[in-house]
Amino acid sequence: MKKIEAIIKPFKLDEAKEALSSVGVQGLTVSEVKGFGRQKGHTELYRGAEYVVDFLPKVKLEIVVSDDLAEKVANCLSEACRTGRIGDGKIFILPVEDAVRIRTGERGDGAVSNS
């Protein structure tokens, strides 16, 4: 199994969700996060004072899939979330040692499939 973590622009969430659905992913976790990479922050003006916004709002998607689906998921997310501008985000693919479905006690791939 693989865990795919994607940090994307917030307005791309719906497109990402549709793309994931189209390749058979039926479950994911979404978190609102803040961060920066090469995009850095930006300067804003508030009540006449300039200040730097270091951390930009992003959305983090977490998806656990079988090994054979991981590459397809990463590719579809990459296509769905790409704007071609700096700050589009990153996708990380990590190995998952085991998973347990709390309700039934199922382990491994069976715990993340849609049974």
C-alpha positions as CSV (number, residue, x, y, z in Angstrom):
1,M,0.0,0.0,0.0
2,K,1.0,3.6,-0.6
3,K,0.0,6.8,1.1
4,I,-0.3,9.8,-1.2
5,E,0.0,13.2,0.4
6,A,-0.7,16.1,-1.9
7,I,-0.4,19.8,-1.0
8,I,-2.5,21.8,-3.4
9,K,-4.0,25.2,-3.9
10,P,-7.4,25.4,-2.2
11,F,-9.4,26.3,-5.3
12,K,-8.2,23.1,-6.9
13,L,-9.9,20.8,-4.3
14,D,-13.1,20.1,-6.3
15,E,-11.1,19.3,-9.5
16,A,-8.8,17.0,-7.4
17,K,-11.8,15.2,-5.9
18,E,-13.4,14.6,-9.3
19,A,-10.1,13.4,-10.8
20,L,-9.7,11.0,-7.8
21,S,-13.2,9.7,-8.2
22,S,-12.6,9.1,-11.9
23,V,-9.7,6.7,-11.1
24,G,-11.7,4.8,-8.5
25,V,-10.6,6.5,-5.2
26,Q,-13.6,6.7,-2.9
27,G,-12.0,7.9,0.3
28,L,-9.6,10.7,1.2
29,T,-8.8,13.0,4.1
30,V,-8.6,16.8,3.6
31,S,-6.9,19.2,5.9
32,E,-6.5,23.0,5.6
33,V,-2.8,23.8,6.1
34,K,-0.4,26.7,5.7
35,G,3.1,26.7,4.3
36,F,5.5,28.0,1.7
37,G,8.0,26.7,-0.7
38,R,9.6,28.7,-3.6
39,Q,6.4,30.7,-3.8
40,K,7.5,32.3,-0.4
41,G,4.9,34.7,1.0
42,H,3.7,38.0,-0.2
43,T,3.3,41.6,1.2
44,E,-0.1,42.9,2.1
45,L,-1.3,46.3,3.3
46,Y,-3.5,46.5,6.4
47,R,-4.6,49.8,7.8
48,G,-1.8,51.6,6.1
49,A,0.9,49.2,7.5
50,E,2.7,46.8,5.2
51,Y,3.3,43.3,6.5
52,V,4.6,40.0,5.1
53,V,2.3,36.9,4.9
54,D,4.9,34.1,5.2
55,F,2.5,31.1,5.2
56,L,0.1,30.7,2.4
57,P,-3.2,28.7,2.7
58,K,-3.0,25.3,1.1
59,V,-5.1,22.1,1.2
60,K,-3.5,18.7,2.1
61,L,-5.0,15.6,0.7
62,E,-4.2,12.2,2.2
63,I,-5.1,9.0,0.3
64,V,-4.1,5.4,1.0
65,V,-4.3,3.1,-2.0
66,S,-3.0,-0.3,-3.2
67,D,0.5,-0.2,-4.8
68,D,-0.8,-0.7,-8.3
69,L,-3.1,2.4,-8.1
70,A,-0.5,4.8,-6.6
71,E,1.0,6.0,-9.8
72,K,-2.4,6.5,-11.5
73,V,-3.5,8.6,-8.5
74,A,-0.4,10.7,-8.5
75,N,-0.7,11.4,-12.2
76,C,-4.4,12.3,-12.1
77,L,-3.8,14.7,-9.2
78,S,-0.8,16.3,-10.9
79,E,-2.9,16.9,-14.0
80,A,-6.0,18.1,-12.1
81,C,-4.1,20.5,-9.9
82,R,-1.6,22.0,-12.3
83,T,-2.1,25.7,-13.2
84,G,1.5,26.1,-14.5
85,R,2.3,28.8,-12.0
86,I,4.5,28.7,-9.0
87,G,2.9,27.3,-5.8
88,D,0.9,24.6,-7.5
89,G,2.1,22.2,-4.8
90,K,3.7,18.8,-4.3
91,I,2.7,15.2,-4.2
92,F,4.5,12.7,-1.9
93,I,4.2,8.9,-2.2
94,L,5.1,7.0,1.0
95,P,5.0,3.3,1.8
96,V,2.3,2.1,4.3
97,E,3.3,-0.9,6.4
98,D,-0.2,-1.8,7.4
99,A,-3.8,-0.5,7.9
100,V,-6.6,-1.7,10.1
101,R,-10.3,-1.1,9.6
102,I,-11.6,-0.3,13.0
103,R,-15.1,-1.6,12.5
104,T,-14.2,-5.1,11.3
105,G,-10.6,-5.6,12.2
106,E,-9.6,-6.2,8.5
107,R,-5.9,-5.5,7.8
108,G,-3.9,-4.5,4.8
109,D,-5.4,-3.8,1.4
110,G,-8.8,-5.1,2.6
111,A,-8.9,-2.3,5.2
112,V,-8.6,0.4,2.6
113,S,-10.7,-1.1,-0.2
114,N,-14.4,-0.4,-0.4
115,S,-15.7,-3.7,1.0
